[in-house]
């Protein structure tokens, strides 16, 4: 068994951190438990936060994020068109369900807090975020989780037999494992988790017409024949006890479509029923360049399942790597019937920058699905994916208007004057409310005695980077008291790979600095003395792989600090993991930076 480090588990672009045999997962959990802080230590830390002497808290105001990707300028929308991805930035592993004319979609959230963003639509084009499924400590226990631990691959399903919504997922944190939560109304919150008694990852529920329920998921095979060899398992599910029924488990796919070809990482299964036949759709190939979607059919929900003659039904892996306007890694899909009939599929994909690096993370895409034959096929899913689609008949494109989520090139502005934070703002490992307060003057971030490099909840409010070409600008008023005090912008891929652009103090003087951290090794790129008696404007701008950090005092002209720097450490190619880069408004009273 290889040494279980985060790098060894998630460093390969084709290997999923959660795609390991249950013995390996158990060992990883033990390693995490030994390495990270226990929940008791976290409770003690929270008490220390309350008792510590108050440190200066920065005031942030007038935040403006602007996206300006070339592809959206190249392909402006015409009447009757909409852009895909429908969710830009780190919104991966989508799952979708329908009740009547209402559609609900969820995505993975890893160590973000709150967890599992949930969106609603009437037409599959215009989406509003309802909030998050896991929004309280009794549901989400990621306080000591690494960035790419936490919540993986949620699956949302509506059970018409009992008029109940279910969200099932793997929570690789807090000893939770596989869990399910449920609700009668997604607008009114979700239950506390029911812990499920099975190993493996990527669970999904299926509710049959006869009232019976089943869980399918990725697990280890009876005998591992090669690296990446996995299986799909099914269990009967007790709806009264919200638990799998012991002794009913059965492997229904061993390896993948063709075991003789040694397929890898069969996962993310979903079962659908059509014309009295059962269809099992899975991701295969790992969430990277070999990613794909495959489908099987059976006369019985528990198999045997026969693969389609033409698999995969969605993939970009066979296409030239140097193709223009590249969208890649397509897979991890879920199907739903459209509002006017027909089918659609949501799936993840990526838009790499000019150096083929993935900074904005895995995003949520949509395509129409042709299911006129025996098997569903994504329309255009084996061709180079396009960035815009024809809208369903009768739909008006309201993206970015009236509370609907924006896509394409857009501007997101926040004065922080509202009592409620926008759902796009997230914390890391802990609730936003523990440190972030909106006021009549803007956002106050109460600094924790925690550095951004620690695997703990940090006092930073994050937004996902949603474009390869972007700028994020904010005004900050802040006067640090010591060299342990620091506040500003952090651009973060994970705790060990990030940029810190902030104000601190040394020898009664005040400095603005830019620090680069790569694999936990930090280097100060540049610093400058600064006047903190006036508000300071801070900006990070990305142009593909080139990032620039600039500042201005009061109404002065923006000046770059440190010149252009590489965004390589904000990519999954360099940092590993499954998340996209985050832009954070950060404060700490325990800065580890040494001027």
C-alpha positions as CSV (number, residue, x, y, z in Angstrom):
1,X,0.0,0.0,0.0
2,X,1.4,3.4,-0.9
3,X,2.1,6.0,1.8
4,X,-1.3,7.7,2.5
5,X,-0.7,11.4,2.0
6,X,-3.0,13.9,0.4
7,X,-0.5,14.3,-2.4
8,X,-0.3,10.5,-3.1
9,X,-4.1,10.2,-2.9
10,X,-5.1,13.0,-5.2
11,X,-2.0,13.9,-7.1
12,X,-2.9,11.9,-10.2
13,X,-5.2,13.7,-12.6
14,X,-7.1,10.5,-13.3
15,X,-7.4,9.3,-9.7
16,X,-10.2,10.3,-7.4
17,X,-9.3,10.8,-3.8
18,X,-12.5,9.0,-2.9
19,X,-12.0,6.1,-5.3
20,X,-10.1,3.8,-3.0
21,X,-10.9,0.4,-1.6
22,X,-12.6,0.5,1.8
23,X,-9.5,-0.8,3.5
24,X,-7.5,2.1,2.0
25,X,-10.3,4.5,3.0
26,X,-10.3,3.2,6.5
27,X,-6.5,3.6,6.7
28,X,-6.9,7.1,5.3
29,X,-9.5,8.0,7.9
30,X,-7.2,6.7,10.6
31,X,-4.3,8.7,9.2
32,X,-6.5,11.8,9.0
33,X,-7.7,11.3,12.6
34,X,-4.1,11.1,13.8
35,X,-2.9,14.0,11.7
36,X,-5.6,16.5,12.1
37,X,-7.2,18.1,15.2
38,X,-9.9,16.1,17.0
39,X,-13.4,17.6,17.5
40,X,-12.5,18.1,21.2
41,X,-9.6,20.2,20.2
42,X,-11.8,22.2,17.9
43,X,-14.2,22.9,20.7
44,X,-11.3,24.1,22.8
45,X,-10.1,26.3,19.9
46,X,-13.5,28.0,19.7
47,X,-13.4,28.8,23.4
48,X,-10.0,30.3,22.9
49,X,-11.3,32.4,20.0
50,X,-14.0,33.9,22.3
51,X,-11.6,34.5,25.2
52,X,-8.7,36.0,23.2
53,X,-7.9,39.7,23.4
54,X,-9.7,41.4,20.6
55,X,-7.6,42.0,17.5
56,X,-8.3,44.7,14.9
57,X,-10.9,43.6,12.4
58,X,-10.8,44.8,8.8
59,X,-13.8,46.5,7.1
60,X,-14.3,45.4,3.5
61,X,-16.5,47.3,1.1
62,X,-17.4,47.7,-2.5
63,X,-16.4,44.2,-3.8
64,X,-16.5,43.9,-7.6
65,X,-15.7,40.7,-9.5
66,X,-15.6,40.9,-13.3
67,X,-15.2,38.0,-15.7
68,X,-14.0,38.5,-19.3
69,X,-13.2,35.2,-20.9
70,X,-12.3,35.2,-24.6
71,X,-14.7,32.4,-25.5
72,X,-17.7,34.4,-24.5
73,X,-16.5,37.4,-26.4
74,X,-15.9,35.1,-29.4
75,X,-19.3,33.5,-29.2
76,X,-21.9,36.1,-28.1
77,X,-25.4,34.8,-27.5
78,X,-28.0,35.1,-30.2
79,X,-31.8,34.9,-29.6
80,X,-32.8,31.5,-28.4
81,X,-29.4,30.5,-27.1
82,X,-27.8,30.0,-23.6
83,X,-24.4,29.3,-22.3
84,X,-23.0,26.1,-20.8
85,X,-21.5,25.6,-18.3
86,X,-24.7,26.6,-16.5
87,X,-22.7,26.8,-13.2
88,X,-19.2,28.3,-13.7
89,X,-16.4,27.8,-11.3
90,X,-16.0,24.9,-8.8
91,X,-19.5,23.4,-9.0
92,X,-18.6,19.7,-9.8
93,X,-20.3,16.3,-9.7
94,X,-23.9,17.5,-10.5
95,X,-27.0,15.6,-9.7
96,X,-30.5,16.5,-10.7
97,X,-34.1,15.6,-9.9
98,X,-37.6,16.7,-10.8
99,X,-40.9,17.1,-9.0
100,X,-43.7,18.3,-11.4
101,X,-42.4,21.4,-13.1
102,X,-39.6,22.0,-10.5
103,X,-36.0,20.9,-11.0
104,X,-33.4,20.7,-8.3
105,X,-29.7,20.4,-8.7
106,X,-26.8,19.8,-6.2
107,X,-23.0,19.7,-6.5
108,X,-20.0,18.7,-4.4
109,X,-18.6,21.1,-1.8
110,X,-15.6,19.3,-0.2
111,X,-14.4,21.3,2.8
112,X,-16.5,24.4,1.9
113,X,-19.1,25.6,4.5
114,X,-22.0,25.5,4.2
115,X,-22.1,22.3,2.1
116,X,-23.9,21.0,-1.0
117,X,-25.2,24.1,-2.9
118,X,-28.7,23.5,-4.2
119,X,-30.3,25.2,-7.2
120,X,-33.8,25.4,-8.5
121,X,-35.1,25.8,-12.1
122,X,-38.4,25.6,-14.0
123,X,-36.8,25.3,-17.4
124,X,-33.2,23.9,-17.1
125,X,-31.8,27.2,-18.3
126,X,-32.4,29.7,-15.5
127,X,-31.2,28.6,-12.1
128,X,-31.6,30.2,-8.7
129,X,-29.6,29.1,-5.7
130,X,-31.9,28.1,-2.8
131,X,-29.0,27.9,-0.3
132,X,-27.2,24.7,0.9
133,X,-28.4,21.3,1.9
134,X,-25.9,20.9,4.7
135,X,-25.9,24.2,6.6
136,X,-25.4,23.4,10.3
137,X,-22.8,21.7,12.5
138,X,-25.0,18.6,13.1
139,X,-25.0,17.9,9.4
140,X,-21.5,19.0,8.3
141,X,-18.4,18.1,10.2
142,X,-15.5,19.3,8.0
143,X,-13.7,21.4,10.7
144,X,-10.5,19.4,10.3
145,X,-10.9,18.3,6.7
146,X,-8.3,18.8,4.0
147,X,-9.5,20.9,1.1
148,X,-10.3,17.9,-1.0
149,X,-11.9,15.9,1.7
150,X,-15.4,16.6,3.1
151,X,-18.4,16.2,0.8
152,X,-18.1,14.2,-2.4
153,X,-20.7,13.6,-5.2
154,X,-24.1,14.3,-3.7
155,X,-27.1,12.7,-5.4
156,X,-30.5,14.2,-5.1
157,X,-33.7,12.2,-5.8
158,X,-37.4,12.8,-5.4
159,X,-39.5,9.8,-4.3
160,X,-43.0,10.3,-5.6
161,X,-44.2,7.3,-3.5
162,X,-43.8,9.3,-0.2
163,X,-43.5,12.8,-1.6
164,X,-40.0,13.2,-0.1
165,X,-36.6,14.5,-1.4
166,X,-33.4,12.7,-0.5
167,X,-29.8,13.8,-0.7
168,X,-27.3,11.0,-0.3
169,X,-23.5,11.6,-0.3
170,X,-20.1,10.6,1.1
171,X,-18.8,12.9,3.8
172,X,-15.1,12.1,4.2
173,X,-14.8,14.0,7.5
174,X,-15.9,13.8,11.1
175,X,-16.3,10.0,11.0
176,X,-19.5,10.4,9.0
177,X,-19.0,8.2,5.9
178,X,-22.0,7.7,3.7
179,X,-25.0,9.7,4.8
180,X,-28.5,10.6,3.7
181,X,-30.7,13.6,4.6
182,X,-34.3,14.2,3.5
183,X,-37.0,16.9,3.4
184,X,-40.6,17.4,2.1
185,X,-39.6,20.9,0.8
186,X,-36.1,21.9,-0.2
187,X,-36.9,25.5,0.7
188,X,-37.5,24.6,4.3
189,X,-34.3,22.8,5.2
190,X,-33.1,19.2,5.5
191,X,-33.0,16.6,8.3
192,X,-30.0,15.7,10.3
193,X,-27.9,12.9,8.6
194,X,-28.7,9.2,8.8
195,X,-25.4,7.4,8.8
196,X,-25.5,4.4,6.4
197,X,-23.8,1.1,7.0
198,X,-21.8,0.5,3.9
199,X,-18.4,1.4,2.6
200,X,-17.4,2.8,-0.8
201,X,-18.3,6.2,-2.3
202,X,-20.7,8.0,-4.7
203,X,-24.0,6.6,-3.5
204,X,-27.3,7.2,-5.3
205,X,-30.9,6.2,-4.5
206,X,-33.4,4.7,-6.8
207,X,-37.1,4.5,-6.1
208,X,-39.0,1.9,-8.0
209,X,-42.7,2.0,-9.1
210,X,-43.6,-0.7,-6.6
211,X,-42.5,1.5,-3.6
212,X,-39.2,-0.3,-3.1
213,X,-36.0,1.6,-2.8
214,X,-32.3,0.8,-3.6
215,X,-28.9,2.3,-3.1
216,X,-26.1,1.9,-5.8
217,X,-22.6,3.0,-5.2
218,X,-18.9,2.5,-6.0
219,X,-17.1,-0.1,-3.9
220,X,-14.1,-2.4,-4.1
221,X,-14.4,-5.6,-6.2
222,X,-14.3,-9.0,-4.6
223,X,-10.8,-9.3,-5.9
224,X,-8.7,-6.4,-7.2
225,X,-7.1,-7.3,-10.5
226,X,-5.3,-4.0,-11.3
227,X,-4.9,-0.5,-10.0
228,X,-8.2,1.4,-10.5
229,X,-10.3,-1.7,-10.6
230,X,-13.6,-0.9,-8.9
231,X,-17.1,-2.2,-8.8
232,X,-20.7,-1.0,-8.6
233,X,-22.8,-2.5,-5.8
234,X,-26.6,-2.4,-5.1
235,X,-28.5,-2.7,-1.8
236,X,-32.1,-2.8,-0.9
237,X,-33.0,0.3,1.2
238,X,-35.5,0.5,4.1
239,X,-37.4,3.7,3.8
240,X,-38.8,3.5,7.3
241,X,-35.4,3.1,9.0
242,X,-33.4,5.0,6.4
243,X,-30.8,2.3,6.2
244,X,-29.6,-0.3,3.8
245,X,-30.9,-3.8,4.5
246,X,-28.1,-6.1,5.7
247,X,-27.3,-9.0,3.4
248,X,-29.0,-7.6,0.3
249,X,-25.8,-6.2,-1.3
250,X,-24.7,-7.4,-4.7
251,X,-22.1,-6.4,-7.2
252,X,-23.8,-5.5,-10.5
253,X,-20.8,-4.2,-12.5
254,X,-17.3,-5.5,-12.1
255,X,-14.6,-3.2,-13.4
256,X,-16.7,-1.4,-16.1
257,X,-17.9,-2.0,-19.6
258,X,-15.3,-4.6,-20.5
259,X,-13.2,-6.0,-17.7
260,X,-10.7,-7.5,-20.2
261,X,-9.6,-3.9,-21.2
262,X,-8.9,-3.1,-17.5
263,X,-11.3,-0.1,-17.2
264,X,-10.6,2.2,-14.2
265,X,-12.7,4.1,-11.6
266,X,-16.2,3.0,-12.4
267,X,-18.2,5.3,-10.1
268,X,-21.1,7.9,-9.8
269,X,-23.8,5.4,-10.6
270,X,-27.5,6.3,-11.2
271,X,-30.4,4.0,-12.0
272,X,-33.3,5.0,-14.3
273,X,-36.4,3.1,-15.4
274,X,-37.9,3.4,-18.9
275,X,-40.2,1.1,-20.7
276,X,-40.0,-1.4,-17.8
277,X,-36.3,-1.7,-18.2
278,X,-33.6,-0.6,-15.8
279,X,-30.7,1.6,-17.0
280,X,-27.5,2.0,-15.0
281,X,-25.4,5.0,-16.0
282,X,-21.9,5.4,-14.5
283,X,-18.8,7.5,-14.9
284,X,-15.7,5.6,-16.0
285,X,-12.0,6.5,-16.4
286,X,-11.5,8.9,-13.5
287,X,-12.2,12.6,-13.2
288,X,-9.5,13.7,-15.6
289,X,-8.5,13.3,-19.2
290,X,-9.8,9.8,-19.5
291,X,-13.2,10.6,-18.1
292,X,-16.4,9.3,-19.7
293,X,-20.0,8.2,-19.2
294,X,-21.2,4.7,-19.9
295,X,-24.6,3.0,-19.7
296,X,-25.9,-0.5,-19.1
297,X,-29.4,-2.1,-19.2
298,X,-31.2,-4.9,-17.4
299,X,-34.7,-6.4,-17.0
300,X,-34.2,-6.6,-13.3
301,X,-33.1,-3.8,-11.0
302,X,-30.5,-6.1,-9.4
303,X,-29.1,-7.3,-12.7
304,X,-27.5,-8.8,-14.6
305,X,-26.7,-5.6,-16.5
306,X,-25.6,-5.6,-20.1
307,X,-23.5,-2.7,-21.5
308,X,-24.6,-0.7,-24.5
309,X,-23.1,-1.7,-27.8
310,X,-21.7,1.8,-28.2
311,X,-20.0,3.1,-25.1
312,X,-19.1,5.7,-23.9
313,X,-22.2,7.9,-24.5
314,X,-20.3,11.0,-23.4
315,X,-16.6,11.8,-23.4
316,X,-13.9,14.1,-24.8
317,X,-10.9,11.7,-24.3
318,X,-10.6,10.7,-27.9
319,X,-10.3,14.2,-29.3
320,X,-7.1,16.1,-30.2
321,X,-5.6,17.7,-27.0
322,X,-4.7,20.9,-28.9
323,X,-8.2,21.6,-30.1
324,X,-9.4,25.2,-29.9
325,X,-12.0,26.4,-27.3
326,X,-11.3,23.2,-25.4
327,X,-13.8,21.8,-22.9
328,X,-12.6,18.6,-21.4
329,X,-13.0,15.9,-18.7
330,X,-16.7,15.4,-19.5
331,X,-18.4,12.8,-17.3
332,X,-20.0,12.2,-13.9
333,X,-23.5,12.8,-15.3
334,X,-27.2,12.5,-14.3
335,X,-30.3,12.5,-16.4
336,X,-33.7,14.1,-16.1
337,X,-36.8,14.4,-18.3
338,X,-37.2,17.9,-19.8
339,X,-40.1,20.3,-19.4
340,X,-41.5,19.6,-22.9
341,X,-40.5,15.9,-23.0
342,X,-37.2,14.5,-24.1
343,X,-34.2,14.2,-21.8
344,X,-31.3,16.3,-20.6
345,X,-28.1,15.4,-18.8
346,X,-26.0,17.5,-16.5
347,X,-22.3,16.6,-16.1
348,X,-18.9,18.0,-15.1
349,X,-16.3,19.5,-17.4
350,X,-13.4,21.9,-17.4
351,X,-12.1,24.9,-19.3
352,X,-8.3,24.9,-19.0
353,X,-6.3,28.1,-19.5
354,X,-3.7,28.7,-22.2
355,X,-1.2,26.5,-20.4
356,X,-3.8,23.7,-20.1
357,X,-4.0,24.3,-16.4
358,X,-7.2,24.0,-14.5
359,X,-7.7,27.0,-12.2
360,X,-11.4,27.5,-12.2
361,X,-12.1,23.9,-11.4
362,X,-14.7,21.4,-12.6
363,X,-18.0,23.1,-13.7
364,X,-21.6,22.0,-14.3
365,X,-22.6,21.5,-18.0
366,X,-25.8,20.5,-19.6
367,X,-26.7,18.8,-22.9
368,X,-29.9,17.4,-24.5
369,X,-30.0,13.6,-24.5
370,X,-31.4,11.5,-27.4
371,X,-33.3,8.5,-25.9
372,X,-35.2,7.5,-29.0
373,X,-33.3,4.2,-29.3
374,X,-32.7,1.6,-26.6
375,X,-30.0,3.7,-24.9
376,X,-29.6,7.4,-24.0
377,X,-26.9,9.3,-25.9
378,X,-25.7,12.8,-25.2
379,X,-26.3,14.9,-28.2
380,X,-22.9,16.2,-29.3
381,X,-21.3,14.5,-26.3
382,X,-18.6,12.7,-28.3
383,X,-17.9,15.8,-30.4
384,X,-15.9,18.9,-29.2
385,X,-18.3,20.4,-26.7
386,X,-19.7,23.8,-27.6
387,X,-20.1,26.7,-25.2
388,X,-23.7,27.7,-26.2
389,X,-26.8,25.7,-26.9
390,X,-30.3,26.2,-28.3
391,X,-32.8,26.9,-25.5
392,X,-35.8,24.6,-25.1
393,X,-38.9,25.9,-26.9
394,X,-40.7,28.7,-25.1
395,X,-37.9,29.5,-22.6
396,X,-36.6,33.0,-22.2
397,X,-33.0,33.4,-21.1
398,X,-33.0,35.3,-17.8
399,X,-29.5,34.2,-16.6
400,X,-28.0,37.0,-14.4
401,X,-31.3,38.7,-14.0
402,X,-34.0,38.7,-11.3
403,X,-31.9,36.5,-8.9
404,X,-31.0,33.9,-11.5
405,X,-27.4,32.7,-11.5
406,X,-25.2,34.4,-14.1
407,X,-23.0,32.8,-16.7
408,X,-20.9,33.9,-19.6
409,X,-19.0,37.1,-18.9
410,X,-20.6,38.9,-15.9
411,X,-20.0,41.2,-13.0
412,X,-20.8,40.3,-9.4
413,X,-20.8,43.3,-7.0
414,X,-21.4,43.3,-3.3
415,X,-21.5,46.3,-1.0
416,X,-22.1,44.0,2.1
417,X,-24.9,46.2,3.2
418,X,-27.5,43.5,3.1
419,X,-28.2,41.6,6.4
420,X,-27.9,38.3,4.6
421,X,-24.7,37.2,2.8
422,X,-25.1,36.2,-0.9
423,X,-25.0,32.4,-1.2
424,X,-21.9,32.7,-3.4
425,X,-19.9,33.6,-0.4
426,X,-18.6,30.6,1.5
427,X,-16.4,29.7,4.5
428,X,-13.8,27.1,4.8
429,X,-14.4,24.3,7.4
430,X,-16.7,26.4,9.5
431,X,-19.7,28.7,9.4
432,X,-19.4,32.2,7.9
433,X,-21.4,33.6,10.7
434,X,-18.6,32.8,13.2
435,X,-16.4,35.6,11.7
436,X,-18.3,37.6,9.0
437,X,-20.8,40.4,9.9
438,X,-22.4,42.8,7.5
439,X,-22.9,46.4,8.7
440,X,-24.1,49.7,7.4
441,X,-20.5,50.4,6.3
442,X,-19.6,47.0,4.9
443,X,-18.3,43.6,5.9
444,X,-16.4,43.1,9.1
445,X,-14.2,40.0,9.3
446,X,-13.4,39.0,12.9
447,X,-9.9,37.5,12.7
448,X,-9.3,34.0,14.1
449,X,-5.9,33.1,15.6
450,X,-5.5,30.8,12.7
451,X,-3.2,31.1,9.7
452,X,-4.5,30.3,6.2
453,X,-1.9,27.5,6.0
454,X,-3.6,25.6,8.9
455,X,-6.1,22.8,8.5
456,X,-8.7,24.5,10.6
457,X,-11.7,26.9,10.0
458,X,-10.2,30.2,8.9
459,X,-11.6,33.7,9.0
460,X,-11.9,34.2,5.3
461,X,-15.0,34.8,3.1
462,X,-14.5,33.1,-0.3
463,X,-16.0,33.4,-3.8
464,X,-15.1,30.9,-6.5
465,X,-13.0,32.0,-9.4
466,X,-15.4,31.6,-12.3
467,X,-13.3,32.8,-15.3
468,X,-9.8,32.4,-16.6
469,X,-9.7,36.1,-17.3
470,X,-11.1,38.1,-14.3
471,X,-10.5,40.8,-11.8
472,X,-11.6,41.1,-8.1
473,X,-11.4,44.4,-6.4
474,X,-12.3,45.4,-2.8
475,X,-11.7,48.4,-0.5
476,X,-10.3,47.7,2.9
477,X,-10.0,49.8,6.0
478,X,-7.6,48.2,8.5
479,X,-4.9,49.0,11.0
480,X,-3.0,46.0,12.4
481,X,-1.6,46.1,15.9
482,X,1.2,43.6,15.6
483,X,3.1,41.5,13.2
484,X,0.6,38.7,13.9
485,X,-2.2,40.8,12.5
486,X,-2.8,40.6,8.8
487,X,-5.8,41.2,6.5
488,X,-6.4,41.4,2.7
489,X,-7.0,39.1,-0.2
490,X,-6.1,35.4,-0.4
491,X,-6.2,33.4,-3.6
492,X,-6.3,29.8,-2.5
493,X,-6.3,26.4,-4.1
494,X,-5.7,24.8,-0.7
495,X,-3.9,25.4,2.6
496,X,-0.5,24.5,1.1
497,X,-0.9,26.3,-2.3
498,X,-2.0,30.0,-2.2
499,X,-1.2,33.7,-2.5
500,X,-1.6,36.1,0.4
501,X,-1.9,39.8,-0.5
502,X,-2.3,41.6,2.8
503,X,-1.4,44.4,5.2
504,X,0.5,43.8,8.4
505,X,2.8,45.6,10.8
506,X,6.5,45.5,11.7
507,X,8.4,47.8,14.0
508,X,5.6,50.4,14.1
509,X,5.5,50.6,10.3
510,X,2.8,49.2,8.1
511,X,3.4,47.0,5.1
512,X,1.5,45.5,2.2
513,X,3.0,42.2,1.1
514,X,2.5,39.5,-1.5
515,X,3.4,35.9,-0.4
516,X,3.4,32.8,-2.5
517,X,3.0,29.4,-0.8
518,X,3.8,26.3,-2.8
519,X,3.6,22.9,-1.2
520,X,3.8,24.6,2.3
521,X,6.9,26.5,1.4
522,X,6.3,30.3,1.5
523,X,8.2,33.1,-0.2
524,X,7.6,36.8,0.1
525,X,7.6,38.1,-3.5
526,X,7.4,41.8,-2.7
527,X,6.4,44.3,0.0
528,X,5.9,48.0,0.3
529,X,5.3,50.4,3.2
530,X,1.8,51.7,3.1
531,X,-0.4,54.4,4.7
532,X,-3.2,52.7,6.7
533,X,-4.9,55.9,7.8
534,X,-6.9,55.8,4.6
535,X,-8.8,53.0,2.9
536,X,-6.8,50.8,0.6
537,X,-8.1,49.3,-2.6
538,X,-6.9,45.8,-3.3
539,X,-7.2,44.0,-6.6
540,X,-6.2,40.6,-8.0
541,X,-6.5,40.1,-11.8
542,X,-6.0,37.0,-13.8
543,X,-5.2,36.7,-17.4
544,X,-5.0,33.0,-18.0
545,X,-1.9,31.8,-16.1
546,X,-0.7,35.4,-15.3
547,X,-2.0,36.9,-12.1
548,X,-1.3,40.5,-10.9
549,X,-1.9,41.9,-7.4
550,X,-2.4,45.7,-7.3
551,X,-3.2,48.3,-4.7
552,X,-4.1,52.0,-4.4
553,X,-4.4,54.2,-1.3
554,X,-7.6,56.2,-1.1
555,X,-8.5,57.3,-4.6
556,X,-5.0,56.8,-6.1
557,X,-4.0,54.8,-9.2
558,X,-3.7,51.1,-8.9
559,X,0.0,49.9,-8.7
560,X,1.1,46.3,-9.1
561,X,3.1,44.7,-6.4
562,X,5.5,42.0,-7.4
563,X,4.7,42.2,-11.2
564,X,3.0,39.3,-13.0
565,X,3.1,36.0,-11.1
566,X,2.2,32.5,-12.2
567,X,-1.2,31.1,-11.3
568,X,0.3,27.6,-11.5
569,X,-0.1,26.9,-7.8
570,X,-3.8,27.8,-8.0
571,X,-4.3,24.9,-10.5
572,X,-5.2,21.3,-9.8
573,X,-2.4,20.3,-12.2
574,X,0.2,21.6,-9.7
575,X,-1.7,21.5,-6.3
576,X,-3.7,18.3,-6.9
577,X,-7.2,17.9,-5.5
578,X,-10.6,18.5,-6.9
579,X,-11.5,22.1,-6.2
580,X,-11.1,25.3,-8.2
581,X,-9.3,28.4,-7.0
582,X,-11.0,30.6,-4.5
583,X,-10.8,34.4,-3.9
584,X,-11.0,35.3,-0.2
585,X,-11.4,38.3,2.0
586,X,-9.1,37.2,4.8
587,X,-8.0,38.3,8.3
588,X,-5.9,36.6,11.0
589,X,-4.5,37.4,14.4
590,X,-1.9,34.6,14.1
591,X,-0.1,35.3,10.8
592,X,3.0,33.1,10.3
593,X,4.4,35.6,7.7
594,X,7.9,37.0,8.7
595,X,8.9,40.2,7.1
